[in-house]
Amino acid sequence: MIPKIDDITGIPTLITSDFDEPILYTPARTEFSHPCSSLKIITAFTDCDRISTHMIKLSEGMKNSRLIKGLSVKIILGMTKSSLSQKKHEDICRMIRFLNTSKEMPKISCRYICQGSEVHSKVYIWTYLDEHVGVMPYIAFCGSLNYTMNAFYTRRESVSMCNSLEAYCYYKNLLPDTIDCFDPSVSEKLKNVINNTAENFVEPDNSEKDYLVYDKETPIDTLNVSLLRADGSDTGYGSGINWGIRKNGTKRDQNQAYIPYNHKDKKAGFFPDRENPNDENCPMFKVITKDFGSFHMRMAQQGNKALHSVESNAILGEWIRKRIGAPAGGYVTKQMLELYGKTYVTFRKYEDGTYLLDF
């Protein structure tokens, strides 16, 4: 049976595979007469990997003008009692904070159902801003598809187009029963949820578990990469781990950092490189840390002489400063790294292209 196609967007009215493009990106394409600028998501479960990979691709679409600029994503997380541990709450807040402080990323928010019954719905509503009317719902989908990596890429799911106005009204009706993930009273209002230490959550955020799984396996390659200048004399000023700290007073997040990838550390083929020399960016790869969740990185700068975190340039800087006990945004010296016991980070590469990052 050939699925029915929406006349305006060209999106199938029933989708059973390849969910990303029609649900997460197509309605924001600039070629449409009313490109949508905001995606509202109601989901039973979510995870940081799904959030970050979505935001990165939206950002790339805005850069190349394929997608409308000024995009935003607003999430309602419904099954808080079944999925929200203290660690997952902290990981969600950390990832969203990094994304929202990066100028190139869409704006994103996440609200938790904190009163009334849990919400098991999965609804995606795209809206646009009409200069006369205000926010207008344009297209919506509902079905079994959670906003998680498992749902989008592993399980057999389905979503159908639904009435966008009814879906938008449902979203608005849920809002009074939610609380923003950054609200100071989250811990109190959800104290019986985020203090839950059970390991049998229906949809866990698996970064810590994944680290332990990979840690037991044998990597296909390992590489130590120095955090110091090429000559090993010290850390850089306005570069490397101190990239965000500038002598000229330029205002930046002082946690912004990159890992220098100097010639003496380089190993051909260890990190994914551009297949086409004309490509603007190297492919990104996923790294998992033991204590700071997972995020994405890529080689960058002329000659691939730096390793950046993709979601935000501040991720690496904050992680390393926390590890050595330095204040957020504080200047990091070689002596501080030596007192910690390491002046380098270690990447362990696995067959599926995942890396563990240790320091």
Buried (B, 14 or more C-beta within 10 A) or exposed (E): EEEEEEEEBEBBEEBBEEBEEBBBBBBBBEEBEBBBBBBBBBBBBBBBBBBBBBBBBBBBBBEEEEBBEEBBBBBBBBBBBBBBBBBBBEBBBBBBBBBBBBEBBBBBBBBBBBEEEEBBBBBBBBBBEEEEEEEBBBBBBBBEBBBBBBBBEEEEBEBBBBEBEBBBEBBEEBEEBBBBBBBEEBEEBBEEBBEBEEEEBEBBBBBBEBBEEBEEEEBEEBBEBBBBBEEEEBBBEEBBBBBBBBEEEEEBBBBBBBBBBBEEBBBEEBBBBBEEEEEEEBBBBBBBBBEBBBBBBBBBEEEBBBBBBBBBBBBBBBBBBBBBEBEEBBBBBBEBBEEBEBBBBBBBBBEEEBBBBBB
